[in-house]
Structure formats: C-alpha cells, structure tokens
Amino acid sequence: MDAIRRENKENHEQASKNTMAANPSKRVGLNTRSTNAVNQAKQPLGDSNKLNVEVNVETKKNISEDECSKENRKNLVNPIVPVAQFEAFKVYEDDGYDERMARIEEKLKKKVKKSGLVQVYKGTAEDRFYTKTEVAELERKKREEEAAAKKSELLLTPISSPMSIEKTNDENVVETDDSVLWGRKSIKDMFFEVEEYREVIYKYLREHELKHRPKSGYMKKQPDVTSDMRTILVDWLVEVAEEYRLSTESLYLAVNFIDRFLSYMSVVRTKLQLVGTAAMFLASKYEEIYPPAIREFVYITDDTYTKRQVIRMEQLILKVLGFDLSVPTPLSFITAICSMNKINEKTTYLAMYLSELSLLNGDVYLEFLPSAIAASAIAIARHTLAEQDCWTSDLVESTGYELVHLRPCIEFLSGMFASAQKMPQHAIQDKYKSQRYLHVSSIRPLNEPIVFT
C-alpha cells in the first residue's frame, strides 16, 4: 500500500511539472500583475490607460471578468505627472470665427421665428426671450403711458373750443375789460360758455331753484336751536372745507342740506354739529372726485361722534330730503352769469365773497332765491370796483332781473358787506384774503349807494 501511495504521489508531481512547463504564463501571473502595477506608477498620464488595457487583455484569458475588475481597482495608483511634460497654454485662433458665428446666429433667428419667440432686449445685463403675448403686453403698456402723458399735458393747457366766447393761445394773458382770465378757469366754469345751450341751461336752473327750497322761517319752530348756533355751524363748515380743500360748491350744498333738513326735523343743540358733519360728508361725496374718508369727519369733531352716528345721520338726512341732492346754488348762478357776460375775475371773486357772507344770516338768506342773491352780489361787486354801469342791459337780458327788483337783496348784501370786518366769525374773510381769490375780502365798500332807477 505504501508503495502504491508513493507511486501516485510521484505521478501527481510529475503531472504538475509538465503542466507548468506547458503553460509558463501561469507561473508569472500574479508576479506580472504586481510588476505591471509598479511600472504603471512610473508611466506618464498618457500611457497609463494603455497599460491597463494590455494587462486586462492578457489577464482575461485566465481570470474571470469580476476578478479582473477587482484586481484592477486594487492596483490602480494615481499617476504622478511631471510638470515639465505640459506645454504652455496657447489661445486657439481661427480666422473663420466671425463667419461661423454669423451662421450660428442666422440659424438661431430662424429657430426662434419658427418656435414663435421674439428676441427683445430689455437693456439689462441678462438677455431673455419674450413670447409674442408678452411683447404685445409691453407695447400696450407703453401706449397707455404715452396716452396718459398726453392727457396730463392737455389738462395743464387751456382748452380751446370752437364754441367758446373768447379764444386765446396764451393762458397768461390778462384782460381787464370785462373779460375772463382763461388761464385760471376750470372746465366746470366753462360749462356755461356753450352759446347754443347756455340760455336753455340758465332757464332750467331758474325753474329748478323753485323746487326743494328750505322754509325761510323754520328756525322759529326749532325748540333748542337758534340762528346764532346755525351761524357758528356755517362758519365752522367753511373752515372744514378749507382744511380738506373741498370746493365751494360742496359748502353751498352742505348748507342747503342742513336748512332743508331742519325745515322738517327738530334737532337738539348737542346734535346740530352732527347734522352739519353728516351734511358736509354727503355733499363731498356728491361733489368731490376724492372725498375725505369718514374717519376724517369724525376727527374734526374731536371724536365727539362715532362713525356709526355719522352714517346713521347721513341716512336720516337722505330719507328726509328724498334723495334730491341736485339743487342749484348761488355759486352756480354766479358762474353762469359771469361766463355769459364775460365778467372779469376780480369781480367774480368779490361776488362769490358777498354771496358766501349771506350764508351766515339764515333768517334773511332763505327769503331770496339763489339766482337773486347771485345777481345782487354781481351788481354790488361791479359797483364797488367802479365799473361803468353796475347793471347793464345785457345783464338784464341774460338774468331776467331788473335792478329795481333786486333792491331788497342788494340792501341785505350791502349790510353784510359793511359789517363783515366786525363779525366774530371770520373764516370767510380769511378764505378770500388769499392770493387765490385776489384778496377781495380786503376791499371796503363804497360810501356811495347804488342808484335804483
């Protein structure tokens, strides 16, 4: 048995030697890979990949793909590349660069045009592409801005109308012979200059002033309110209108609402200011483009009343007035008469001052029609400023009033004009003492009375 075992062992060793002799590569397989790995570290960057490929090709014959990839990952070493092997950096120059870029831009334009995009430069550091819809929106906004700019220019320049009485290209021209200073007139003041309709408009105002008139003697029926309280309230409303830059027409409307409301409703004195505040709030919403907020009207009363009280009083006033808020005032007739007869600006402002003074005396003021107060104020203003004739035939024809018919009203306004400087209420005098109204409140009445023929 031992002899057989020794013989088998010898045969096995002899077979192994023959196999190694037949395949010499197997004897140096691992040694070759380690040697190649060392050599690989000495190779430059350009030859390292080539060396790896040769090793892989040689090893694939005897080692599986998984073992080969594992061995390669283990034996790869980051190459150390000598700096001397790199050449100096050079700029690549191409003579046909401009032509090539032009062709690229042309292709890009065709592509953009085909895809529905339009290239728009915004003037910023970053260029972007805009769609046709966005470009149309930008153009629309630009047109709106141009239209708004043109509109603002038109508002700052005087409007010339083919139907206007007088035309001038210079708004700074001042004419003193019964002419209007067009540079300071508003569009609303020029409403009565339409020759074809002004007579019809004036006739409509004369008919409409007879409707919705307050009762002249209503103060006698008020148990807790007196005429002096009404005078103080009107003077306070003048200050409110000046504080919030409300128009004079808003003031006249507020006084009209108060008088009409008090003609039908009894009010205690603690609520009289609330009535005046709600009336001014209502008039400003009717007349002004941008009326003050209700909190402003609460503020001017020193928070005596709340917003809820002002709104409830406003509702009550509307209910009593029947929502009839459009009424002609003395200011409407002054504007109409002065526009139709081309009365100069200083005379117009003096007439407005006299008419506004009449608001303080409600007992007499309510006895006359608004048109009569306006005509009388114009007659006194013309007489005070030494016009040739205080009441001409043209004024008689345009107003429908003879000077004799205006005598009671003229006497009332003359008395208010003479006692204006001594009155404790001075808000109206301060208002017309400004340059805006040419300081007409500083003018003193003449000692010579108007002669009624």
FENRA-V596112 format. One record per residue. N is the residue number from 1. RES is the residue in one letter. D_CENTER is the distance of its C-alpha to the mean C-alpha in whole Angstrom. Layout:
# FENRA-V596112
n:N res:RES d_center:D_CENTER
n:N res:RES d_center:D_CENTER
This chain:
# FENRA-V596112
n:1 res:M d_center:119
n:2 res:D d_center:118
n:3 res:A d_center:120
n:4 res:I d_center:117
n:5 res:R d_center:114
n:6 res:R d_center:115
n:7 res:E d_center:116
n:8 res:N d_center:112
n:9 res:K d_center:110
n:10 res:E d_center:112
n:11 res:N d_center:111
n:12 res:H d_center:107
n:13 res:E d_center:107
n:14 res:Q d_center:109
n:15 res:A d_center:106
n:16 res:S d_center:103
n:17 res:K d_center:105
n:18 res:N d_center:105
n:19 res:T d_center:101
n:20 res:M d_center:100
n:21 res:A d_center:102
n:22 res:A d_center:101
n:23 res:N d_center:97
n:24 res:P d_center:97
n:25 res:S d_center:93
n:26 res:K d_center:93
n:27 res:R d_center:95
n:28 res:V d_center:92
n:29 res:G d_center:89
n:30 res:L d_center:87
n:31 res:N d_center:89
n:32 res:T d_center:87
n:33 res:R d_center:84
n:34 res:S d_center:84
n:35 res:T d_center:85
n:36 res:N d_center:83
n:37 res:A d_center:80
n:38 res:V d_center:81
n:39 res:N d_center:81
n:40 res:Q d_center:78
n:41 res:A d_center:77
n:42 res:K d_center:78
n:43 res:Q d_center:77
n:44 res:P d_center:74
n:45 res:L d_center:70
n:46 res:G d_center:71
n:47 res:D d_center:75
n:48 res:S d_center:74
n:49 res:N d_center:72
n:50 res:K d_center:75
n:51 res:L d_center:78
n:52 res:N d_center:76
n:53 res:V d_center:76
n:54 res:E d_center:80
n:55 res:V d_center:81
n:56 res:N d_center:79
n:57 res:V d_center:81
n:58 res:E d_center:84
n:59 res:T d_center:83
n:60 res:K d_center:82
n:61 res:K d_center:86
n:62 res:N d_center:87
n:63 res:I d_center:84
n:64 res:S d_center:81
n:65 res:E d_center:78
n:66 res:D d_center:76
n:67 res:E d_center:79
n:68 res:C d_center:78
n:69 res:S d_center:74
n:70 res:K d_center:75
n:71 res:E d_center:78
n:72 res:N d_center:75
n:73 res:R d_center:72
n:74 res:K d_center:75
n:75 res:N d_center:76
n:76 res:L d_center:73
n:77 res:V d_center:73
n:78 res:N d_center:70
n:79 res:P d_center:71
n:80 res:I d_center:71
n:81 res:V d_center:70
n:82 res:P d_center:72
n:83 res:V d_center:69
n:84 res:A d_center:71
n:85 res:Q d_center:71
n:86 res:F d_center:67
n:87 res:E d_center:67
n:88 res:A d_center:64
n:89 res:F d_center:61
n:90 res:K d_center:60
n:91 res:V d_center:57
n:92 res:Y d_center:58
n:93 res:E d_center:58
n:94 res:D d_center:57
n:95 res:D d_center:58
n:96 res:G d_center:56
n:97 res:Y d_center:53
n:98 res:D d_center:51
n:99 res:E d_center:52
n:100 res:R d_center:52
n:101 res:M d_center:48
n:102 res:A d_center:47
n:103 res:R d_center:49
n:104 res:I d_center:47
n:105 res:E d_center:44
n:106 res:E d_center:45
n:107 res:K d_center:46
n:108 res:L d_center:42
n:109 res:K d_center:41
n:110 res:K d_center:43
n:111 res:K d_center:42
n:112 res:V d_center:38
n:113 res:K d_center:39
n:114 res:K d_center:41
n:115 res:S d_center:39
n:116 res:G d_center:35
n:117 res:L d_center:34
n:118 res:V d_center:32
n:119 res:Q d_center:32
n:120 res:V d_center:29
n:121 res:Y d_center:29
n:122 res:K d_center:25
n:123 res:G d_center:27
n:124 res:T d_center:27
n:125 res:A d_center:31
n:126 res:E d_center:31
n:127 res:D d_center:31
n:128 res:R d_center:31
n:129 res:F d_center:31
n:130 res:Y d_center:28
n:131 res:T d_center:29
n:132 res:K d_center:29
n:133 res:T d_center:26
n:134 res:E d_center:24
n:135 res:V d_center:25
n:136 res:A d_center:23
n:137 res:E d_center:20
n:138 res:L d_center:20
n:139 res:E d_center:21
n:140 res:R d_center:18
n:141 res:K d_center:15
n:142 res:K d_center:17
n:143 res:R d_center:17
n:144 res:E d_center:14
n:145 res:E d_center:13
n:146 res:E d_center:16
n:147 res:A d_center:15
n:148 res:A d_center:12
n:149 res:A d_center:14
n:150 res:K d_center:16
n:151 res:K d_center:14
n:152 res:S d_center:13
n:153 res:E d_center:17
n:154 res:L d_center:18
n:155 res:L d_center:16
n:156 res:L d_center:18
n:157 res:T d_center:21
n:158 res:P d_center:23
n:159 res:I d_center:24
n:160 res:S d_center:27
n:161 res:S d_center:29
n:162 res:P d_center:32
n:163 res:M d_center:33
n:164 res:S d_center:32
n:165 res:I d_center:35
n:166 res:E d_center:34
n:167 res:K d_center:33
n:168 res:T d_center:32
n:169 res:N d_center:30
n:170 res:D d_center:30
n:171 res:E d_center:28
n:172 res:N d_center:29
n:173 res:V d_center:33
n:174 res:V d_center:34
n:175 res:E d_center:37
n:176 res:T d_center:39
n:177 res:D d_center:41
n:178 res:D d_center:39
n:179 res:S d_center:36
n:180 res:V d_center:33
n:181 res:L d_center:30
n:182 res:W d_center:28
n:183 res:G d_center:26
n:184 res:R d_center:25
n:185 res:K d_center:25
n:186 res:S d_center:22
n:187 res:I d_center:21
n:188 res:K d_center:23
n:189 res:D d_center:26
n:190 res:M d_center:27
n:191 res:F d_center:27
n:192 res:F d_center:30
n:193 res:E d_center:31
n:194 res:V d_center:32
n:195 res:E d_center:36
n:196 res:E d_center:37
n:197 res:Y d_center:35
n:198 res:R d_center:35
n:199 res:E d_center:38
n:200 res:V d_center:38
n:201 res:I d_center:34
n:202 res:Y d_center:36
n:203 res:K d_center:39
n:204 res:Y d_center:37
n:205 res:L d_center:35
n:206 res:R d_center:39
n:207 res:E d_center:40
n:208 res:H d_center:37
n:209 res:E d_center:37
n:210 res:L d_center:41
n:211 res:K d_center:39
n:212 res:H d_center:38
n:213 res:R d_center:39
n:214 res:P d_center:40
n:215 res:K d_center:43
n:216 res:S d_center:44
n:217 res:G d_center:47
n:218 res:Y d_center:45
n:219 res:M d_center:45
n:220 res:K d_center:49
n:221 res:K d_center:48
n:222 res:Q d_center:46
n:223 res:P d_center:48
n:224 res:D d_center:46
n:225 res:V d_center:44
n:226 res:T d_center:45
n:227 res:S d_center:43
n:228 res:D d_center:43
n:229 res:M d_center:41
n:230 res:R d_center:39
n:231 res:T d_center:38
n:232 res:I d_center:37
n:233 res:L d_center:35
n:234 res:V d_center:33
n:235 res:D d_center:33
n:236 res:W d_center:31
n:237 res:L d_center:29
n:238 res:V d_center:28
n:239 res:E d_center:28
n:240 res:V d_center:25
n:241 res:A d_center:23
n:242 res:E d_center:23
n:243 res:E d_center:22
n:244 res:Y d_center:19
n:245 res:R d_center:19
n:246 res:L d_center:20
n:247 res:S d_center:21
n:248 res:T d_center:25
n:249 res:E d_center:25
n:250 res:S d_center:24
n:251 res:L d_center:26
n:252 res:Y d_center:29
n:253 res:L d_center:28
n:254 res:A d_center:28
n:255 res:V d_center:32
n:256 res:N d_center:33
n:257 res:F d_center:32
n:258 res:I d_center:34
n:259 res:D d_center:37
n:260 res:R d_center:37
n:261 res:F d_center:37
n:262 res:L d_center:39
n:263 res:S d_center:41
n:264 res:Y d_center:42
n:265 res:M d_center:41
n:266 res:S d_center:43
n:267 res:V d_center:41
n:268 res:V d_center:42
n:269 res:R d_center:41
n:270 res:T d_center:40
n:271 res:K d_center:37
n:272 res:L d_center:37
n:273 res:Q d_center:34
n:274 res:L d_center:32
n:275 res:V d_center:33
n:276 res:G d_center:31
n:277 res:T d_center:28
n:278 res:A d_center:27
n:279 res:A d_center:28
n:280 res:M d_center:25
n:281 res:F d_center:23
n:282 res:L d_center:24
n:283 res:A d_center:24
n:284 res:S d_center:20
n:285 res:K d_center:19
n:286 res:Y d_center:21
n:287 res:E d_center:20
n:288 res:E d_center:16
n:289 res:I d_center:13
n:290 res:Y d_center:12
n:291 res:P d_center:15
n:292 res:P d_center:16
n:293 res:A d_center:17
n:294 res:I d_center:21
n:295 res:R d_center:21
n:296 res:E d_center:20
n:297 res:F d_center:23
n:298 res:V d_center:25
n:299 res:Y d_center:25
n:300 res:I d_center:26
n:301 res:T d_center:29
n:302 res:D d_center:30
n:303 res:D d_center:30
n:304 res:T d_center:33
n:305 res:Y d_center:31
n:306 res:T d_center:30
n:307 res:K d_center:27
n:308 res:R d_center:29
n:309 res:Q d_center:31
n:310 res:V d_center:28
n:311 res:I d_center:27
n:312 res:R d_center:31
n:313 res:M d_center:32
n:314 res:E d_center:29
n:315 res:Q d_center:30
n:316 res:L d_center:34
n:317 res:I d_center:32
n:318 res:L d_center:31
n:319 res:K d_center:34
n:320 res:V d_center:36
n:321 res:L d_center:34
n:322 res:G d_center:35
n:323 res:F d_center:31
n:324 res:D d_center:32
n:325 res:L d_center:29
n:326 res:S d_center:29
n:327 res:V d_center:31
n:328 res:P d_center:32
n:329 res:T d_center:32
n:330 res:P d_center:34
n:331 res:L d_center:31
n:332 res:S d_center:30
n:333 res:F d_center:34
n:334 res:I d_center:33
n:335 res:T d_center:31
n:336 res:A d_center:33
n:337 res:I d_center:36
n:338 res:C d_center:35
n:339 res:S d_center:33
n:340 res:M d_center:36
n:341 res:N d_center:38
n:342 res:K d_center:36
n:343 res:I d_center:37
n:344 res:N d_center:35
n:345 res:E d_center:33
n:346 res:K d_center:35
n:347 res:T d_center:37
n:348 res:T d_center:34
n:349 res:Y d_center:32
n:350 res:L d_center:36
n:351 res:A d_center:36
n:352 res:M d_center:33
n:353 res:Y d_center:34
n:354 res:L d_center:37
n:355 res:S d_center:36
n:356 res:E d_center:34
n:357 res:L d_center:37
n:358 res:S d_center:39
n:359 res:L d_center:36
n:360 res:L d_center:38
n:361 res:N d_center:41
n:362 res:G d_center:41
n:363 res:D d_center:45
n:364 res:V d_center:45
n:365 res:Y d_center:41
n:366 res:L d_center:41
n:367 res:E d_center:45
n:368 res:F d_center:43
n:369 res:L d_center:41
n:370 res:P d_center:37
n:371 res:S d_center:39
n:372 res:A d_center:42
n:373 res:I d_center:40
n:374 res:A d_center:37
n:375 res:A d_center:41
n:376 res:S d_center:42
n:377 res:A d_center:40
n:378 res:I d_center:40
n:379 res:A d_center:43
n:380 res:I d_center:44
n:381 res:A d_center:41
n:382 res:R d_center:43
n:383 res:H d_center:46
n:384 res:T d_center:45
n:385 res:L d_center:43
n:386 res:A d_center:47
n:387 res:E d_center:46
n:388 res:Q d_center:49
n:389 res:D d_center:49
n:390 res:C d_center:46
n:391 res:W d_center:47
n:392 res:T d_center:47
n:393 res:S d_center:49
n:394 res:D d_center:45
n:395 res:L d_center:44
n:396 res:V d_center:46
n:397 res:E d_center:46
n:398 res:S d_center:42
n:399 res:T d_center:42
n:400 res:G d_center:45
n:401 res:Y d_center:46
n:402 res:E d_center:49
n:403 res:L d_center:49
n:404 res:V d_center:52
n:405 res:H d_center:50
n:406 res:L d_center:48
n:407 res:R d_center:50
n:408 res:P d_center:50
n:409 res:C d_center:46
n:410 res:I d_center:46
n:411 res:E d_center:49
n:412 res:F d_center:46
n:413 res:L d_center:43
n:414 res:S d_center:46
n:415 res:G d_center:47
n:416 res:M d_center:43
n:417 res:F d_center:43
n:418 res:A d_center:46
n:419 res:S d_center:45
n:420 res:A d_center:42
n:421 res:Q d_center:43
n:422 res:K d_center:45
n:423 res:M d_center:43
n:424 res:P d_center:41
n:425 res:Q d_center:38
n:426 res:H d_center:36
n:427 res:A d_center:32
n:428 res:I d_center:33
n:429 res:Q d_center:35
n:430 res:D d_center:32
n:431 res:K d_center:29
n:432 res:Y d_center:31
n:433 res:K d_center:33
n:434 res:S d_center:30
n:435 res:Q d_center:29
n:436 res:R d_center:27
n:437 res:Y d_center:29
n:438 res:L d_center:32
n:439 res:H d_center:34
n:440 res:V d_center:36
n:441 res:S d_center:36
n:442 res:S d_center:39
n:443 res:I d_center:41
n:444 res:R d_center:44
n:445 res:P d_center:46
n:446 res:L d_center:49
n:447 res:N d_center:52
n:448 res:E d_center:53
n:449 res:P d_center:52
n:450 res:I d_center:51
n:451 res:V d_center:54
n:452 res:F d_center:54
n:453 res:T d_center:57
